[in-house]
């Protein structure tokens, strides 16, 4: 029996389906925007079915108001360029299939020359083609199509703003708390491993878990970017921005901690020895690392509870001092002490 992944890989139909559904509220907002845009254009503009308004409404309703605003600008700019290009071509060259093809080619080249976004670039050619094939091209006809597009984009933007603007705060907030909790667990593994005297294989497994934190950190940053995007131009965004700003600051601290815990785990895996835990300094290091884990886990708890950050004395003590280094493990011990020092500075905010 072949794996599911290989079957999906050769099935082009499977690529038509997304791994997750668009929120139903987004579907409702899109439908409301299209109907409202069409009805408004029929009242304002005396003419055929306002196709341009319907297309604009379909494209402009996006997951965030900021994205809707950008899509509206891109759509409007593309329509204006396409309509102007088609009208000029019609006046100069008349009405034929070759003129339509010429306008499409010129639209592609114009979008490339102006370095337009994909949305605007596609819209230039589509608008030019629709104008030339929809009927008699006149200045009033062209102006009406531009007005249709603008009305459709504005209506979509208003609908997206009025009907429960989405705030993607909770997924990002939970991702930050989860990253802090998993980072604390990575430090705890180091403390336990040093205390119990793990072998090379156990440390290699711990290293793989620590390295996974880098990808988790990247996903957390992506969630925060989406959260910030959803708050831009959002009337509900004011009271949430403080939480997002705090989460961004915490995530930046965690970036440093993830790097340190990965480096510490790798150093121990590469230099571990059966007699490592018998060194008294290693026991003190394990204690300090356990205190680091406690501080990071407390940070995770504060994030989960949305507690306003306060200055608290961490569990870390003063930096360790080694008067007589171990002749066999002094390189590893020195590296761990330096990592502890840097982590301590990060937690205390002394790294500036």
N, C-alpha and C positions, 0 to 999 in steps of 0.2 A: 504494500500500500504506500503510495507516494505521499510525502509530506504535504500538508495543506498549503504551506507557503509556495511550493513549486507549482501547485495547481492554480493558485491565485495569480502567480507570476505570468502564466501563459494564457490567462483568461482576460482579454481586454474589457469585457463587460463589467468585471469586478471593479475596474478602475473608475467606473462611472459613479460609484457609490462612495460616500464619505464615511469615515470611521465614526462620526457623531452627527446627530441631527442639528440643524439650525434651530435655536429656540423658537417655540411657537409664537411667542410675542413678536419676534422679529418678522415672522411671516404675516402676522396680522397688521403690523405697522406698514409693511410694504404694500399690502392690499389696500389699506386705507389711503395711503399716499397716492397710489395710482388712480383710484376712483376720485379722490378730491382734486387731483391735478387735472384730470380730464374734464370734470364738471366745471371747474373754474375757467378753463380755457374755452369751453363751449359758450360760456357766458360772456367772456371778455373778447374773444376772437370769433368773428363770423367766418367760418370756413369748414373744411373737411375735418374728419376725425383727427384730433391732436396727437398724432403718433409720437412726435418728438417729446411732448410732455409726458406721455406714458413711459417712454423709454428712460427719460431722465429720472422719473420717480422710482422706477425699478432699480436703477443703478445707484442712486444717491442714498437710499436708505441703507445705512451701514451699522455695524455693532456699536459705534460711538459717534457722538455729535461731531467731534473733530474730524473723523474719517468722512462723515457725510458732507461736511463743509468742503473738504479737499476734493472729494468726488464731484461735488457740485461745480466747483471752479474748473476742474479738468473737463468735465462734460460740457460746460458752457463755452469754454475756450475752443474745444474741438468743434462744436457746432458752428460757432461764429466763423472760424477759419474755413470749414467745409462749405458753408452756405455762400460765403463771399467768393470762394474759388469756383464753385459751381455756377454762380450767377455771372461771374466774369467770363467763364468759358462759354456759357450759353449766348451771351451778348456778342462775343467775338467770333465764335465758330458755329453757332446754330445748335440744332437739336438732332443728334444721331447716336447710334451705338458707339461709334468711335470717340465721340466727345465724352461719353460716360466713362469709357475705358481710360481715356487720357486724363480725366479728372482724378480717377482712382490712383493712377500712377503718380500724378503730380502731388496728390495728397500724401502718398507714402514718402516721396522725396522731401516734401515740405516738412513733414513731421520729423524726418531724420535730420534735416538741416537745422531745425529749431530745437532739436534734442528734447522733444516733448515726451511726457510720461506715456506709458503704454495705453492708458485710458484715453488721453487726449489724442494720441496718434491714431488709434483705431477709429475714434469718433470723427476725425476729419474726413477720412475716406467714406465712412458710412453716411455722414450727413450730406456730403457732395453727391453721392450716388442717389440717395433718397430724393433730394431736391430735383435732380434732373429726370428721374423716372416717375415722380409722383404726379406731375402735371405741368401746366404752363408756368414757366419761370418768369416772375415779374419782381420788381423791387419790393412791392408790398407782400408778395408771397414769401420772399426770403426773410423780410423783417418779421413776418408772423411766425416763421419757423424758429427764429432766434428767440422771440418772445415766448413761444411755447416752451422751449427748453428752459429758459430762465424761470418761468412760472412753475414748471414741473420740479426743478431743483429746489426752489424756495419752499414749495409746499412740502416736499419730502423732508427738508431740513426742519421745518416747523413741526411736522408730525413726529419726527424722531426725537425732537426736544420735549414735546408735550406728553407723549405717551410713555411714561416711566423710563426716562433715560437710563440705560444700563450703567451700573457702577461695578466694575470687576475688581472690587477690593478684597472680598473674602478669599478667593483662591490664592491671591498673592500673599495675603496675611498668613494663611495657613501654611503656605510653602516656606515662608521665612521661619515660622515657628518649628516646622518639621526639620528644616536644614539645621537650625540651632540644636535641636534635640539629637539629631543624628551625628552632628559634630561632637557633642558632649559624649555620646556613646563611643566615638572613636578614641577620644582621650581616655575614657574609662577602660577600654580594651588595653591600651598601653599600660595603665597602672596595674591592671589585673595580670597582664602578661609578665611584667617585670617582677611582680610579687610571686607568681606561681612558677616562673622559670619556663616559659613556653619554648618549644623547639622551633626549628626553622620553618617547618610546614605550617604551624599555627600562626607564626608571624607573617608568612606569605599570604595566608587567608585574610589576616587582619589588614594587610597592605592593599589587597584587592578591594576590600570594603572601604578603606580610606580613599582610594583613588576614585571610587564611584561618587564620592562627595563632590568632585569637580563638575561632573555632569549635572548633578543635582543642583549645584550652585548656579550653573548656566540656565537651567530650567527656571529656577527661582527668579533670576534676573529678567528672564523673558516674561514671567508672570507680572513682575513689578512694572515692566515697560507697558504691558497691556493695561494695567491698572491706571498708570499715569495717563495713558492715551484716553481711557474712558472718562477721566475727570476733566480733560481739556474742554473748555467751552460748555461744560455740563452745569446747569443751574443747581444740581444737587451736590456738586463737587466740593464746595467750600469746607464743609465739616469733615470731609474725609481726607483732605490733603495732608493734614498734620500726621495722621496715621501712616499714610504712604511715605511721607518724608522720613519718618522714624524708621519704617521698615527698610527703606533704601540705605539709611545709615547703618543699621544693624547688619544688613547683607554685606556691606563693604567691610565691616569688621570680620564677619564670618569668612570672607574671601581670604583674609590673612590667616585666620585660624585653620582653615581647611588646608592651606599650603603648608603650614607648620606641622599639623598632625600627620599629614601624608609624609613629609620629610622625616619626622621622628620615627614613624613606623618603618619606613624604608631603611633608615640607618640601623635600627635594632635588628631587622631581618638580616641585613648584610653582615652584621658584626656580632650576632648573638653567640653565646657559648654556654656550656652546661654550668660553669661556675659563676655566671654573671650575677645571679641573684644573691650570691653570698657576699658580694661587695656591699658594705654598709651605705656607701654613697648611693648605690642603685636603689636601695630601699627608701632613702630620703627623696630621690627623684620620683619614685612611684607615688609617694605621698603628695608631692607637689603637683604631679599630673592629675591625681585624683581631685585635688582642690581646684585645678583648672576646670575639670569636667563638672564639678559642682557649680562653679560660676557660670559656665556656658549653659548648663541645664536650668539654672535660675533665670538666665536671660531668655531662654525659650519659654519659660512659664510666664514671664512678664509680657512677652509678645502675644502669647495665646490669650491672656486676659486683657489685652489692650491697655495695659497699665502705663501711665505716663512715666517716661524714664526719669529715674532719680539717681543721684550720686550715692552709691553704696560702697562700703568697704568690702573688697573681694576677699575670698577665702585664702588667697595666696599670701604666703609670708614673705619676709625679705628674701632676696636671692641667696641661693645656697653658696657656701664657700667650701672649696676643697683644698685643704692644706697639703695633703700628700696624695697625689693622684695614683691610681692603680697602674702598674707598669704594663699590664696586658690590655686593659679596657679603657685606657685614658682617652683615646681618640673618640670612642663612642660616648663616654661620659661627658667629655668636653662639648661635643655636638649637642647632646641633649640639654646640657645646662644653658647653652646659648639659645636654643629654641625656647626653653622655659623663660629665659629672660625676655625674649622678644614677645612671647605670648603675654607675659605679665605687663609689658609696656602697652600692648594693644588693649588689654582689658582695663588698664588704668587710664588709657588715653594719653600716654606719655610718649607716643611715637612721633609726634610732630616735631 
